[in-house]
Amino acid sequence: ALSPLRIVFENGALIDKPASDDCVSVDSLAHALGSGARRHEDDVSDNDMAAFNFAMAQDGVVMTINATPTRALELVTRGDEAAHLRHTIKVESGTVTLIENLQAGGYTNAVLDVDVAAGARLLLVRVQTAGHHIGLTRVNLQGDGAFCATTFVTGGNLARHETHIRLLGEGARADVHGAILGHGTMHADMTSHLHHETANTDSLTTLHAVLDDAAQGVFQGKVVVARDAQHVDAQQQSRAMMLSERAHMSAKPELEIYADDVACAHGAALGELDADALFFLRSRGIDEAAARHMLISGFLAAPLTHIEDEDLRACVAAHLGAHVPEGRNGGEAINAELTDV
């Protein structure tokens, strides 16, 4: 329905991409290397999976955007074989919406390197529905640049989405949001490292996890404020709703601050479905399954608010609603909560 510009990788190989136009240049990593380009070798040694990816990378996309595209860009990963993908995106100007659609049923190790120029914006919406996915996103943000990533994990056995962001210029803004719908024996890990290297920068990191059965959720958030990086506002919050006694949640928010004029905070909350709210809905004639669905959908409405495009937000809300345990019509319920917000 969104008709995005689609870039499709299957079993680690690029099989479909749109033609480059005036504002978006698209190439494959394999072709770029064949043309004499060099792979980035920066700081892979401090991350084992990034080093593994650097050694094994099969293909990836190389994109440069110099204005606001008329449509969103969609990066699709699918297939059942092991894949090592390395993507590079440079946003020189404009506002770009990137959808990362992770459908691969096998093992994927992906690295996404992003450079956002001064005044530019990249809005990333990531949805994982299958597989064993290990992903690292590394972002450099220049002055007044903005990066907002919202990740939704609804399927697969293993999900690790790690984000490293360097806020390099004044006025830079970074948002990292996540939602986990864990079930079965799924393990989902949201890790972020945000480095405020200059003054007057902002960041917000949030996670909303709903864990059922024996699912495991992990939140690791670290904010580092460099010396003399004054007037930084950095907030972290992790919230988890536990639907099963066998489910497990680990939260480790961290702040490492070397400046003295900042507004930084972190917090973590963990609890069950609100029994009073459930009783209230039941007393109004709503059956238990529908009431549980409404409460879970309302809990998951928060990360959806960070998707600016209304049509894209509705698509993701419908997808989440279809995976919420207990009841039906989840997309309608979540959209209703968004309207209230």
Contacts in CASP RR format, 6 or more apart in sequence:
PFRMAT RR
TARGET T0000
AUTHOR 0000-0000-0000
METHOD contacts of the structure
MODEL  1
ALSPLRIVFENGALIDKPASDDCVSVDSLAHALGSGARRHEDDVSDNDMA
AFNFAMAQDGVVMTINATPTRALELVTRGDEAAHLRHTIKVESGTVTLIE
NLQAGGYTNAVLDVDVAAGARLLLVRVQTAGHHIGLTRVNLQGDGAFCAT
TFVTGGNLARHETHIRLLGEGARADVHGAILGHGTMHADMTSHLHHETAN
TDSLTTLHAVLDDAAQGVFQGKVVVARDAQHVDAQQQSRAMMLSERAHMS
AKPELEIYADDVACAHGAALGELDADALFFLRSRGIDEAAARHMLISGFL
AAPLTHIEDEDLRACVAAHLGAHVPEGRNGGEAINAELTDV
1 311 0 8 1.000
1 315 0 8 1.000
2 71 0 8 1.000
2 72 0 8 1.000
2 74 0 8 1.000
2 99 0 8 1.000
2 309 0 8 1.000
2 311 0 8 1.000
2 312 0 8 1.000
2 315 0 8 1.000
3 71 0 8 1.000
4 71 0 8 1.000
4 72 0 8 1.000
4 73 0 8 1.000
4 74 0 8 1.000
4 99 0 8 1.000
5 18 0 8 1.000
5 24 0 8 1.000
5 69 0 8 1.000
5 71 0 8 1.000
5 72 0 8 1.000
5 73 0 8 1.000
5 74 0 8 1.000
6 16 0 8 1.000
6 17 0 8 1.000
6 18 0 8 1.000
6 74 0 8 1.000
6 76 0 8 1.000
7 14 0 8 1.000
7 16 0 8 1.000
7 17 0 8 1.000
7 18 0 8 1.000
7 26 0 8 1.000
7 61 0 8 1.000
7 73 0 8 1.000
7 74 0 8 1.000
7 75 0 8 1.000
7 76 0 8 1.000
8 14 0 8 1.000
8 15 0 8 1.000
8 16 0 8 1.000
8 17 0 8 1.000
8 76 0 8 1.000
8 78 0 8 1.000
9 15 0 8 1.000
9 59 0 8 1.000
9 60 0 8 1.000
9 61 0 8 1.000
9 75 0 8 1.000
9 76 0 8 1.000
9 77 0 8 1.000
9 78 0 8 1.000
9 83 0 8 1.000
9 85 0 8 1.000
10 78 0 8 1.000
10 79 0 8 1.000
11 79 0 8 1.000
11 80 0 8 1.000
11 81 0 8 1.000
11 83 0 8 1.000
12 58 0 8 1.000
12 59 0 8 1.000
12 60 0 8 1.000
12 77 0 8 1.000
12 81 0 8 1.000
12 83 0 8 1.000
12 84 0 8 1.000
12 85 0 8 1.000
13 58 0 8 1.000
13 59 0 8 1.000
14 28 0 8 1.000
14 30 0 8 1.000
14 59 0 8 1.000
14 60 0 8 1.000
14 61 0 8 1.000
17 26 0 8 1.000
17 28 0 8 1.000
17 61 0 8 1.000
18 24 0 8 1.000
18 26 0 8 1.000
19 26 0 8 1.000
20 26 0 8 1.000
20 27 0 8 1.000
22 67 0 8 1.000
23 65 0 8 1.000
23 66 0 8 1.000
23 67 0 8 1.000
23 68 0 8 1.000
23 69 0 8 1.000
24 63 0 8 1.000
24 64 0 8 1.000
24 65 0 8 1.000
24 69 0 8 1.000
24 73 0 8 1.000
25 63 0 8 1.000
25 64 0 8 1.000
25 65 0 8 1.000
26 61 0 8 1.000
26 62 0 8 1.000
26 63 0 8 1.000
27 61 0 8 1.000
27 62 0 8 1.000
27 63 0 8 1.000
28 59 0 8 1.000
28 60 0 8 1.000
28 61 0 8 1.000
28 62 0 8 1.000
29 39 0 8 1.000
29 57 0 8 1.000
29 59 0 8 1.000
29 60 0 8 1.000
29 61 0 8 1.000
29 62 0 8 1.000
29 86 0 8 1.000
29 87 0 8 1.000
29 88 0 8 1.000
30 58 0 8 1.000
30 59 0 8 1.000
30 60 0 8 1.000
32 62 0 8 1.000
33 39 0 8 1.000
37 62 0 8 1.000
39 54 0 8 1.000
39 57 0 8 1.000
39 86 0 8 1.000
40 88 0 8 1.000
40 113 0 8 1.000
41 54 0 8 1.000
43 50 0 8 1.000
44 50 0 8 1.000
44 51 0 8 1.000
44 53 0 8 1.000
44 54 0 8 1.000
45 51 0 8 1.000
47 136 0 8 1.000
49 109 0 8 1.000
49 134 0 8 1.000
49 135 0 8 1.000
49 136 0 8 1.000
50 111 0 8 1.000
50 136 0 8 1.000
52 84 0 8 1.000
52 109 0 8 1.000
53 84 0 8 1.000
53 85 0 8 1.000
53 86 0 8 1.000
53 109 0 8 1.000
53 110 0 8 1.000
53 111 0 8 1.000
53 136 0 8 1.000
54 86 0 8 1.000
54 111 0 8 1.000
56 84 0 8 1.000
56 109 0 8 1.000
57 84 0 8 1.000
57 85 0 8 1.000
57 86 0 8 1.000
57 111 0 8 1.000
58 83 0 8 1.000
58 84 0 8 1.000
58 85 0 8 1.000
59 85 0 8 1.000
59 86 0 8 1.000
60 85 0 8 1.000
60 86 0 8 1.000
60 87 0 8 1.000
61 75 0 8 1.000
61 87 0 8 1.000
61 88 0 8 1.000
61 89 0 8 1.000
62 87 0 8 1.000
62 88 0 8 1.000
63 73 0 8 1.000
63 87 0 8 1.000
63 88 0 8 1.000
63 89 0 8 1.000
63 90 0 8 1.000
64 89 0 8 1.000
64 90 0 8 1.000
64 92 0 8 1.000
65 89 0 8 1.000
65 90 0 8 1.000
65 91 0 8 1.000
65 92 0 8 1.000
65 93 0 8 1.000
65 94 0 8 1.000
65 96 0 8 1.000
66 92 0 8 1.000
66 93 0 8 1.000
66 94 0 8 1.000
67 93 0 8 1.000
67 94 0 8 1.000
68 94 0 8 1.000
68 95 0 8 1.000
68 96 0 8 1.000
69 96 0 8 1.000
72 97 0 8 1.000
72 98 0 8 1.000
72 99 0 8 1.000
72 309 0 8 1.000
72 312 0 8 1.000
73 96 0 8 1.000
73 97 0 8 1.000
73 98 0 8 1.000
73 99 0 8 1.000
74 98 0 8 1.000
74 99 0 8 1.000
74 100 0 8 1.000
74 101 0 8 1.000
75 87 0 8 1.000
75 98 0 8 1.000
75 99 0 8 1.000
75 100 0 8 1.000
75 101 0 8 1.000
76 101 0 8 1.000
76 103 0 8 1.000
77 83 0 8 1.000
77 85 0 8 1.000
77 100 0 8 1.000
77 101 0 8 1.000
77 102 0 8 1.000
77 103 0 8 1.000
77 104 0 8 1.000
77 108 0 8 1.000
77 110 0 8 1.000
78 103 0 8 1.000
78 104 0 8 1.000
78 105 0 8 1.000
79 103 0 8 1.000
79 104 0 8 1.000
79 105 0 8 1.000
79 106 0 8 1.000
80 104 0 8 1.000
80 105 0 8 1.000
80 106 0 8 1.000
81 106 0 8 1.000
82 106 0 8 1.000
82 107 0 8 1.000
82 108 0 8 1.000
83 104 0 8 1.000
83 106 0 8 1.000
83 107 0 8 1.000
83 108 0 8 1.000
83 109 0 8 1.000
83 110 0 8 1.000
84 108 0 8 1.000
84 109 0 8 1.000
84 110 0 8 1.000
85 108 0 8 1.000
85 109 0 8 1.000
85 110 0 8 1.000
85 111 0 8 1.000
86 110 0 8 1.000
86 111 0 8 1.000
86 113 0 8 1.000
87 110 0 8 1.000
87 111 0 8 1.000
87 112 0 8 1.000
87 113 0 8 1.000
88 112 0 8 1.000
88 113 0 8 1.000
89 98 0 8 1.000
89 112 0 8 1.000
89 113 0 8 1.000
89 114 0 8 1.000
89 115 0 8 1.000
89 122 0 8 1.000
90 114 0 8 1.000
90 115 0 8 1.000
90 117 0 8 1.000
91 114 0 8 1.000
91 115 0 8 1.000
91 116 0 8 1.000
91 117 0 8 1.000
91 120 0 8 1.000
91 121 0 8 1.000
91 122 0 8 1.000
92 117 0 8 1.000
92 120 0 8 1.000
93 117 0 8 1.000
93 119 0 8 1.000
93 120 0 8 1.000
94 119 0 8 1.000
94 120 0 8 1.000
94 121 0 8 1.000
95 120 0 8 1.000
95 121 0 8 1.000
95 122 0 8 1.000
95 123 0 8 1.000
96 120 0 8 1.000
96 121 0 8 1.000
96 122 0 8 1.000
96 123 0 8 1.000
97 123 0 8 1.000
97 125 0 8 1.000
97 308 0 8 1.000
97 309 0 8 1.000
97 312 0 8 1.000
98 122 0 8 1.000
98 123 0 8 1.000
98 124 0 8 1.000
98 125 0 8 1.000
99 125 0 8 1.000
99 126 0 8 1.000
99 127 0 8 1.000
99 312 0 8 1.000
100 112 0 8 1.000
100 124 0 8 1.000
100 125 0 8 1.000
100 126 0 8 1.000
100 127 0 8 1.000
101 127 0 8 1.000
102 108 0 8 1.000
102 126 0 8 1.000
102 127 0 8 1.000
102 128 0 8 1.000
102 129 0 8 1.000
102 130 0 8 1.000
102 131 0 8 1.000
102 133 0 8 1.000
103 129 0 8 1.000
103 130 0 8 1.000
104 130 0 8 1.000
104 131 0 8 1.000
104 133 0 8 1.000
105 130 0 8 1.000
105 131 0 8 1.000
105 132 0 8 1.000
105 156 0 8 1.000
106 130 0 8 1.000
106 131 0 8 1.000
106 132 0 8 1.000
107 131 0 8 1.000
107 132 0 8 1.000
107 133 0 8 1.000
107 134 0 8 1.000
108 131 0 8 1.000
108 132 0 8 1.000
108 133 0 8 1.000
108 134 0 8 1.000
108 135 0 8 1.000
109 134 0 8 1.000
109 135 0 8 1.000
110 133 0 8 1.000
110 134 0 8 1.000
110 135 0 8 1.000
110 136 0 8 1.000
111 135 0 8 1.000
111 136 0 8 1.000
111 137 0 8 1.000
111 138 0 8 1.000
112 135 0 8 1.000
112 136 0 8 1.000
112 137 0 8 1.000
112 138 0 8 1.000
113 138 0 8 1.000
114 122 0 8 1.000
114 137 0 8 1.000
114 138 0 8 1.000
114 139 0 8 1.000
114 140 0 8 1.000
114 147 0 8 1.000
115 139 0 8 1.000
115 140 0 8 1.000
116 122 0 8 1.000
116 139 0 8 1.000
116 140 0 8 1.000
116 141 0 8 1.000
116 142 0 8 1.000
116 145 0 8 1.000
116 146 0 8 1.000
116 147 0 8 1.000
117 142 0 8 1.000
117 145 0 8 1.000
118 142 0 8 1.000
118 143 0 8 1.000
118 144 0 8 1.000
118 145 0 8 1.000
118 169 0 8 1.000
119 142 0 8 1.000
119 143 0 8 1.000
119 144 0 8 1.000
119 145 0 8 1.000
119 146 0 8 1.000
120 142 0 8 1.000
120 145 0 8 1.000
120 146 0 8 1.000
121 145 0 8 1.000
121 146 0 8 1.000
121 147 0 8 1.000
121 148 0 8 1.000
122 139 0 8 1.000
122 146 0 8 1.000
122 147 0 8 1.000
122 148 0 8 1.000
123 148 0 8 1.000
123 307 0 8 1.000
123 308 0 8 1.000
123 309 0 8 1.000
124 137 0 8 1.000
124 147 0 8 1.000
124 148 0 8 1.000
124 149 0 8 1.000
124 150 0 8 1.000
125 149 0 8 1.000
125 150 0 8 1.000
125 152 0 8 1.000
125 307 0 8 1.000
125 312 0 8 1.000
125 316 0 8 1.000
126 149 0 8 1.000
126 150 0 8 1.000
126 151 0 8 1.000
126 152 0 8 1.000
126 161 0 8 1.000
127 151 0 8 1.000
127 152 0 8 1.000
127 154 0 8 1.000
127 316 0 8 1.000
127 319 0 8 1.000
128 151 0 8 1.000
128 152 0 8 1.000
128 153 0 8 1.000
128 154 0 8 1.000
128 155 0 8 1.000
128 156 0 8 1.000
128 159 0 8 1.000
128 161 0 8 1.000
129 154 0 8 1.000
129 155 0 8 1.000
129 156 0 8 1.000
130 155 0 8 1.000
130 156 0 8 1.000
131 155 0 8 1.000
131 156 0 8 1.000
131 157 0 8 1.000
131 158 0 8 1.000
132 156 0 8 1.000
132 157 0 8 1.000
132 158 0 8 1.000
133 156 0 8 1.000
133 158 0 8 1.000
133 159 0 8 1.000
133 160 0 8 1.000
133 161 0 8 1.000
134 158 0 8 1.000
134 160 0 8 1.000
135 160 0 8 1.000
135 161 0 8 1.000
135 162 0 8 1.000
136 162 0 8 1.000
136 163 0 8 1.000
136 164 0 8 1.000
137 149 0 8 1.000
137 161 0 8 1.000
137 162 0 8 1.000
137 163 0 8 1.000
137 164 0 8 1.000
138 163 0 8 1.000
138 164 0 8 1.000
138 165 0 8 1.000
139 147 0 8 1.000
139 163 0 8 1.000
139 164 0 8 1.000
139 165 0 8 1.000
139 166 0 8 1.000
139 174 0 8 1.000
140 166 0 8 1.000
140 168 0 8 1.000
141 147 0 8 1.000
141 165 0 8 1.000
141 166 0 8 1.000
141 167 0 8 1.000
141 168 0 8 1.000
141 169 0 8 1.000
141 172 0 8 1.000
141 173 0 8 1.000
141 174 0 8 1.000
142 168 0 8 1.000
142 169 0 8 1.000
142 172 0 8 1.000
143 168 0 8 1.000
143 169 0 8 1.000
143 170 0 8 1.000
143 171 0 8 1.000
143 172 0 8 1.000
144 169 0 8 1.000
144 170 0 8 1.000
144 171 0 8 1.000
144 172 0 8 1.000
145 169 0 8 1.000
145 171 0 8 1.000
145 172 0 8 1.000
145 173 0 8 1.000
146 172 0 8 1.000
146 173 0 8 1.000
146 174 0 8 1.000
146 175 0 8 1.000
147 165 0 8 1.000
147 173 0 8 1.000
147 174 0 8 1.000
147 175 0 8 1.000
148 173 0 8 1.000
148 174 0 8 1.000
148 175 0 8 1.000
148 177 0 8 1.000
148 306 0 8 1.000
149 163 0 8 1.000
149 175 0 8 1.000
149 176 0 8 1.000
149 177 0 8 1.000
150 175 0 8 1.000
150 177 0 8 1.000
150 178 0 8 1.000
150 179 0 8 1.000
150 303 0 8 1.000
150 304 0 8 1.000
150 306 0 8 1.000
150 307 0 8 1.000
151 161 0 8 1.000
151 177 0 8 1.000
151 178 0 8 1.000
151 179 0 8 1.000
151 190 0 8 1.000
152 178 0 8 1.000
152 179 0 8 1.000
152 181 0 8 1.000
152 303 0 8 1.000
152 316 0 8 1.000
152 319 0 8 1.000
152 320 0 8 1.000
153 159 0 8 1.000
153 161 0 8 1.000
153 178 0 8 1.000
153 179 0 8 1.000
153 180 0 8 1.000
153 181 0 8 1.000
153 182 0 8 1.000
153 186 0 8 1.000
153 188 0 8 1.000
154 181 0 8 1.000
154 182 0 8 1.000
154 319 0 8 1.000
154 320 0 8 1.000
154 323 0 8 1.000
155 181 0 8 1.000
155 182 0 8 1.000
155 183 0 8 1.000
155 186 0 8 1.000
155 323 0 8 1.000
156 186 0 8 1.000
157 185 0 8 1.000
157 186 0 8 1.000
157 187 0 8 1.000
158 186 0 8 1.000
158 187 0 8 1.000
158 188 0 8 1.000
159 180 0 8 1.000
159 186 0 8 1.000
159 187 0 8 1.000
159 188 0 8 1.000
159 189 0 8 1.000
160 188 0 8 1.000
160 189 0 8 1.000
160 191 0 8 1.000
161 189 0 8 1.000
161 190 0 8 1.000
161 191 0 8 1.000
162 189 0 8 1.000
162 191 0 8 1.000
162 192 0 8 1.000
162 193 0 8 1.000
163 176 0 8 1.000
163 191 0 8 1.000
163 192 0 8 1.000
163 193 0 8 1.000
164 192 0 8 1.000
164 193 0 8 1.000
164 195 0 8 1.000
165 174 0 8 1.000
165 176 0 8 1.000
165 192 0 8 1.000
165 193 0 8 1.000
165 194 0 8 1.000
165 195 0 8 1.000
165 203 0 8 1.000
166 195 0 8 1.000
166 197 0 8 1.000
167 173 0 8 1.000
167 174 0 8 1.000
167 194 0 8 1.000
167 195 0 8 1.000
167 196 0 8 1.000
167 197 0 8 1.000
167 198 0 8 1.000
167 201 0 8 1.000
167 203 0 8 1.000
168 197 0 8 1.000
168 198 0 8 1.000
169 197 0 8 1.000
169 198 0 8 1.000
169 201 0 8 1.000
170 198 0 8 1.000
170 199 0 8 1.000
170 200 0 8 1.000
170 201 0 8 1.000
171 200 0 8 1.000
171 201 0 8 1.000
171 202 0 8 1.000
172 198 0 8 1.000
172 201 0 8 1.000
172 202 0 8 1.000
173 201 0 8 1.000
173 202 0 8 1.000
173 203 0 8 1.000
174 194 0 8 1.000
174 201 0 8 1.000
174 202 0 8 1.000
174 203 0 8 1.000
174 204 0 8 1.000
175 203 0 8 1.000
175 204 0 8 1.000
175 205 0 8 1.000
175 306 0 8 1.000
176 192 0 8 1.000
176 194 0 8 1.000
176 203 0 8 1.000
176 204 0 8 1.000
176 205 0 8 1.000
176 206 0 8 1.000
177 204 0 8 1.000
177 205 0 8 1.000
177 206 0 8 1.000
177 207 0 8 1.000
177 303 0 8 1.000
177 306 0 8 1.000
178 190 0 8 1.000
178 206 0 8 1.000
178 207 0 8 1.000
178 208 0 8 1.000
178 303 0 8 1.000
179 207 0 8 1.000
179 208 0 8 1.000
179 209 0 8 1.000
179 300 0 8 1.000
179 303 0 8 1.000
179 304 0 8 1.000
179 320 0 8 1.000
180 188 0 8 1.000
180 190 0 8 1.000
180 207 0 8 1.000
180 208 0 8 1.000
180 209 0 8 1.000
180 210 0 8 1.000
180 211 0 8 1.000
180 217 0 8 1.000
181 210 0 8 1.000
181 300 0 8 1.000
181 320 0 8 1.000
181 323 0 8 1.000
181 324 0 8 1.000
182 188 0 8 1.000
182 209 0 8 1.000
182 210 0 8 1.000
182 211 0 8 1.000
182 212 0 8 1.000
182 213 0 8 1.000
182 215 0 8 1.000
182 217 0 8 1.000
182 247 0 8 1.000
183 212 0 8 1.000
183 213 0 8 1.000
183 215 0 8 1.000
183 325 0 8 1.000
184 212 0 8 1.000
184 213 0 8 1.000
184 214 0 8 1.000
184 215 0 8 1.000
185 213 0 8 1.000
185 214 0 8 1.000
185 215 0 8 1.000
185 216 0 8 1.000
186 215 0 8 1.000
186 216 0 8 1.000
187 215 0 8 1.000
187 216 0 8 1.000
187 217 0 8 1.000
187 218 0 8 1.000
188 209 0 8 1.000
188 215 0 8 1.000
188 216 0 8 1.000
188 217 0 8 1.000
188 218 0 8 1.000
189 217 0 8 1.000
189 218 0 8 1.000
189 220 0 8 1.000
190 207 0 8 1.000
190 218 0 8 1.000
190 219 0 8 1.000
190 220 0 8 1.000
191 218 0 8 1.000
191 219 0 8 1.000
191 220 0 8 1.000
191 221 0 8 1.000
192 205 0 8 1.000
192 220 0 8 1.000
192 221 0 8 1.000
192 222 0 8 1.000
193 221 0 8 1.000
193 222 0 8 1.000
193 224 0 8 1.000
194 203 0 8 1.000
194 205 0 8 1.000
194 221 0 8 1.000
194 222 0 8 1.000
194 223 0 8 1.000
194 224 0 8 1.000
194 234 0 8 1.000
195 224 0 8 1.000
195 226 0 8 1.000
196 203 0 8 1.000
196 223 0 8 1.000
196 224 0 8 1.000
196 225 0 8 1.000
196 226 0 8 1.000
196 229 0 8 1.000
196 232 0 8 1.000
196 234 0 8 1.000
197 226 0 8 1.000
197 229 0 8 1.000
198 226 0 8 1.000
198 229 0 8 1.000
199 228 0 8 1.000
199 229 0 8 1.000
199 230 0 8 1.000
199 231 0 8 1.000
199 232 0 8 1.000
199 259 0 8 1.000
200 230 0 8 1.000
200 231 0 8 1.000
200 232 0 8 1.000
201 229 0 8 1.000
201 232 0 8 1.000
201 233 0 8 1.000
202 232 0 8 1.000
202 233 0 8 1.000
202 234 0 8 1.000
203 223 0 8 1.000
203 233 0 8 1.000
203 234 0 8 1.000
203 235 0 8 1.000
204 234 0 8 1.000
204 235 0 8 1.000
204 236 0 8 1.000
205 221 0 8 1.000
205 223 0 8 1.000
205 235 0 8 1.000
205 236 0 8 1.000
205 237 0 8 1.000
206 236 0 8 1.000
206 237 0 8 1.000
206 238 0 8 1.000
206 239 0 8 1.000
206 302 0 8 1.000
206 303 0 8 1.000
207 219 0 8 1.000
207 237 0 8 1.000
207 238 0 8 1.000
207 239 0 8 1.000
207 240 0 8 1.000
208 239 0 8 1.000
208 240 0 8 1.000
208 241 0 8 1.000
208 299 0 8 1.000
208 300 0 8 1.000
208 302 0 8 1.000
208 303 0 8 1.000
209 217 0 8 1.000
209 219 0 8 1.000
209 238 0 8 1.000
209 239 0 8 1.000
209 240 0 8 1.000
209 241 0 8 1.000
209 249 0 8 1.000
210 240 0 8 1.000
210 241 0 8 1.000
210 243 0 8 1.000
210 296 0 8 1.000
210 299 0 8 1.000
210 300 0 8 1.000
210 324 0 8 1.000
210 325 0 8 1.000
211 217 0 8 1.000
211 240 0 8 1.000
211 241 0 8 1.000
211 242 0 8 1.000
211 243 0 8 1.000
211 244 0 8 1.000
211 247 0 8 1.000
211 248 0 8 1.000
211 249 0 8 1.000
212 243 0 8 1.000
212 244 0 8 1.000
212 247 0 8 1.000
212 325 0 8 1.000
213 244 0 8 1.000
213 246 0 8 1.000
213 247 0 8 1.000
214 244 0 8 1.000
214 246 0 8 1.000
214 247 0 8 1.000
214 248 0 8 1.000
215 244 0 8 1.000
215 247 0 8 1.000
215 248 0 8 1.000
216 247 0 8 1.000
216 248 0 8 1.000
216 249 0 8 1.000
216 250 0 8 1.000
217 240 0 8 1.000
217 248 0 8 1.000
217 249 0 8 1.000
217 250 0 8 1.000
218 249 0 8 1.000
218 250 0 8 1.000
218 251 0 8 1.000
219 238 0 8 1.000
219 240 0 8 1.000
219 249 0 8 1.000
219 250 0 8 1.000
219 251 0 8 1.000
219 252 0 8 1.000
219 253 0 8 1.000
219 268 0 8 1.000
220 252 0 8 1.000
220 254 0 8 1.000
221 236 0 8 1.000
221 252 0 8 1.000
221 253 0 8 1.000
221 254 0 8 1.000
221 266 0 8 1.000
222 253 0 8 1.000
222 254 0 8 1.000
222 255 0 8 1.000
222 256 0 8 1.000
223 234 0 8 1.000
223 236 0 8 1.000
223 254 0 8 1.000
223 255 0 8 1.000
223 256 0 8 1.000
223 257 0 8 1.000
223 264 0 8 1.000
223 266 0 8 1.000
224 256 0 8 1.000
224 257 0 8 1.000
224 258 0 8 1.000
225 232 0 8 1.000
225 234 0 8 1.000
225 255 0 8 1.000
225 256 0 8 1.000
225 257 0 8 1.000
225 258 0 8 1.000
225 259 0 8 1.000
225 262 0 8 1.000
225 264 0 8 1.000
226 258 0 8 1.000
226 259 0 8 1.000
227 258 0 8 1.000
227 259 0 8 1.000
228 259 0 8 1.000
229 258 0 8 1.000
229 259 0 8 1.000
229 262 0 8 1.000
230 259 0 8 1.000
230 260 0 8 1.000
230 261 0 8 1.000
230 262 0 8 1.000
231 261 0 8 1.000
231 262 0 8 1.000
232 259 0 8 1.000
232 262 0 8 1.000
232 263 0 8 1.000
232 264 0 8 1.000
233 262 0 8 1.000
233 263 0 8 1.000
233 264 0 8 1.000
234 255 0 8 1.000
234 262 0 8 1.000
234 263 0 8 1.000
234 264 0 8 1.000
234 265 0 8 1.000
235 264 0 8 1.000
235 265 0 8 1.000
235 266 0 8 1.000
236 253 0 8 1.000
236 255 0 8 1.000
236 265 0 8 1.000
236 266 0 8 1.000
236 267 0 8 1.000
237 266 0 8 1.000
237 267 0 8 1.000
237 268 0 8 1.000
237 269 0 8 1.000
238 251 0 8 1.000
238 253 0 8 1.000
238 267 0 8 1.000
238 268 0 8 1.000
238 269 0 8 1.000
239 268 0 8 1.000
239 269 0 8 1.000
239 270 0 8 1.000
239 299 0 8 1.000
240 249 0 8 1.000
240 251 0 8 1.000
240 268 0 8 1.000
240 269 0 8 1.000
240 270 0 8 1.000
240 271 0 8 1.000
241 271 0 8 1.000
241 272 0 8 1.000
241 273 0 8 1.000
241 296 0 8 1.000
241 299 0 8 1.000
242 249 0 8 1.000
242 270 0 8 1.000
242 271 0 8 1.000
242 272 0 8 1.000
243 272 0 8 1.000
243 273 0 8 1.000
243 296 0 8 1.000
243 325 0 8 1.000
249 270 0 8 1.000
251 267 0 8 1.000
251 268 0 8 1.000
251 270 0 8 1.000
253 266 0 8 1.000
253 267 0 8 1.000
253 268 0 8 1.000
254 266 0 8 1.000
255 264 0 8 1.000
255 265 0 8 1.000
255 266 0 8 1.000
257 264 0 8 1.000
273 292 0 8 1.000
273 295 0 8 1.000
273 296 0 8 1.000
274 295 0 8 1.000
277 295 0 8 1.000
278 288 0 8 1.000
278 291 0 8 1.000
278 292 0 8 1.000
278 295 0 8 1.000
281 290 0 8 1.000
281 291 0 8 1.000
281 294 0 8 1.000
281 295 0 8 1.000
282 288 0 8 1.000
282 291 0 8 1.000
286 294 0 8 1.000
288 326 0 8 1.000
289 326 0 8 1.000
289 327 0 8 1.000
290 326 0 8 1.000
290 327 0 8 1.000
292 325 0 8 1.000
292 326 0 8 1.000
292 327 0 8 1.000
293 324 0 8 1.000
293 325 0 8 1.000
293 326 0 8 1.000
293 327 0 8 1.000
293 328 0 8 1.000
293 329 0 8 1.000
293 330 0 8 1.000
293 333 0 8 1.000
294 333 0 8 1.000
296 324 0 8 1.000
296 325 0 8 1.000
296 326 0 8 1.000
297 320 0 8 1.000
297 321 0 8 1.000
297 324 0 8 1.000
297 330 0 8 1.000
297 331 0 8 1.000
297 333 0 8 1.000
297 334 0 8 1.000
297 337 0 8 1.000
298 333 0 8 1.000
298 334 0 8 1.000
298 337 0 8 1.000
300 320 0 8 1.000
300 321 0 8 1.000
300 324 0 8 1.000
300 334 0 8 1.000
301 317 0 8 1.000
301 334 0 8 1.000
301 337 0 8 1.000
301 338 0 8 1.000
301 341 0 8 1.000
302 341 0 8 1.000
304 313 0 8 1.000
304 316 0 8 1.000
304 317 0 8 1.000
304 320 0 8 1.000
304 334 0 8 1.000
304 338 0 8 1.000
305 338 0 8 1.000
305 341 0 8 1.000
307 313 0 8 1.000
307 316 0 8 1.000
313 338 0 8 1.000
314 335 0 8 1.000
317 330 0 8 1.000
317 331 0 8 1.000
317 334 0 8 1.000
317 335 0 8 1.000
317 338 0 8 1.000
318 330 0 8 1.000
318 331 0 8 1.000
318 334 0 8 1.000
320 330 0 8 1.000
320 331 0 8 1.000
320 334 0 8 1.000
321 330 0 8 1.000
321 331 0 8 1.000
321 333 0 8 1.000
321 334 0 8 1.000
322 330 0 8 1.000
322 331 0 8 1.000
324 330 0 8 1.000
324 333 0 8 1.000
324 334 0 8 1.000
END
